[in-house]
Amino acid sequence: FIAAWGSTLQSQISLAPGTRSSALFGLQDLAATFYQLLGLQRPVGQANDSKSLLPLLTGETSAAPRKHLIVQGAPISANAAKRIDRAFYSYAANGDLWKLISLSSSTDHLAGIEFTELYNLTADPGESINRLNTTATAELQEQMQAEYLELLALPQTIASFEQ
């Protein structure tokens, strides 16, 4: 993600050029960011899972706008069963970013969930070592699976649209 203000607006981005962030965000977060940037109220029922990145861009905070993110992949059809993969990104207690991949029904996201992969993206950004069902990650895997299932059951995965 690259952010820059043009010369027609007074820049609110206070970060130095070339600044990098490891903050977790998804494309859905652009909606809240643009609403806040433009000073507009979000329409009811729109962009319910969006968090604004503006406080991060303006230097108001260095904290990531979200601690977890669910990204839906492409539908997969096998044996007439329509399935879809999802990636759940979450930070561990030590600050490492982890990715848990699951398959489930494309018509009922809580049906037939199968966890297939687990990666430590901080130590292994290329996702070369699947750590699913290993002794060293058993507790973390259990916590992530429980949090993922809890979030899937909610109507939205963040507490509020605002920062």
Secondary structure, DSSP 8 states (H G I E B T S, - for coil): ------TTS-----S-TT--------TTHHHHHHHHHHT----TTSSTT----HHHHTTS--S-S-SEEEEEEEEEEETTEEEEEEEEEEE-TTS-EEEEEEEEESS-TTSS-EEEEEEETTT-TT--S--TT-GGGHHHHHHHHHHHHHHHTSSSSSS-S--
